[in-house]
Amino acid sequence: MEVLKREPAFTVVMAAVTALGMPLVLVIPEHLTGKLEAIAALLLIAAACASATVVFLRRPNRPFSFSMANVLGRAAATPVLYPEYRADIKGWSLELLKKLEWRRFEELCAAYFGMLGFTARTTRFAPDGAVDIDLYESGSERLSIIVQCKAWSTHTVGIQLVRKLRSAMAAQKAAEGVLVASGKFTREARDFAAKEHISLIDGADFLGKITALVPEQAAALLKSATQGDYLTPTCPACAIKMTSCTNTEAGRKYWGCPNYPRCKQAFFSTYNAPV
């Protein structure tokens, strides 16, 4: 104990409280400084305060404590993604758009048009149908626009799919059609679409439209598009994630349905090549 300052009525003393690793400053009346009993009592009080503080800090239910069970539960629920996407995704990019599997790409398109004010209804669970999404004006049950989505990033979309969409427009009496692709369109496809009230949106165009939204909307689309396994293709027939397979003759990798041989769906040419 060391006397730091002496005043007429009080003496300021410091007791070393080793339990907390810091000193404790005490103020005692001047007339007690010569009495050993009073000083000892103050030290006992300081030690008791230190012990109480240590007990409080060690309480398992103190504020801001982490529950290890909750942490492990969240970790177990976190999907395992491809190594290059384990880190936080900083934002939208054409590379990310091309990596989205076909079903996730279709869901992204539906969510985007929903943000534009349309009521978007998916029409079928298949990557090669003529119509993937029906768009209705807000508050209306009259079909306004039909949309087809193509997560084709390894080759261009040709006129055949645009013709197919035009036939679907006529059958459903839709005035407009939209074909959204993560890749590009051929010149022939663009020329035909320009004459048939069909809008073609390639990957770069779609990326620009998403980033042109208000930041909160673009961030919401990014979060929903990258939740879970957004890279492995979904089987169009069984609605389950496909698995990496190898052709026994040529040794070629491809995506196959886990329900093989009952389901023979396979993808041989995708941006996300199986490993």
Buried (B, 14 or more C-beta within 10 A) or exposed (E): EEEEEEEEEBBBBBBEBEEBEEEBEBEBEEEBBEEEEBBEEBBEEBBEBBEEEEEEEEEEEEEEEEEEEEEEEEEEEEEEBEEEEEEEEEEBEBEBBBBBBBBBBBBBBBBBBBBEEBBBEBBEBEBEBBBBBBBBEEEEEEBBBBBBBBBBBEEBBBBEBBBBBBEBBEEBEBEBBBBBBBBBBBEEBBEBBEEBBBBBBBBEBBBEBBEEBEEEBBEBBBEBBBEEBBBBBBBBBBEEBBBEBEEEEEEEBBBBBEBBEEBEBBBBEBBBEBE
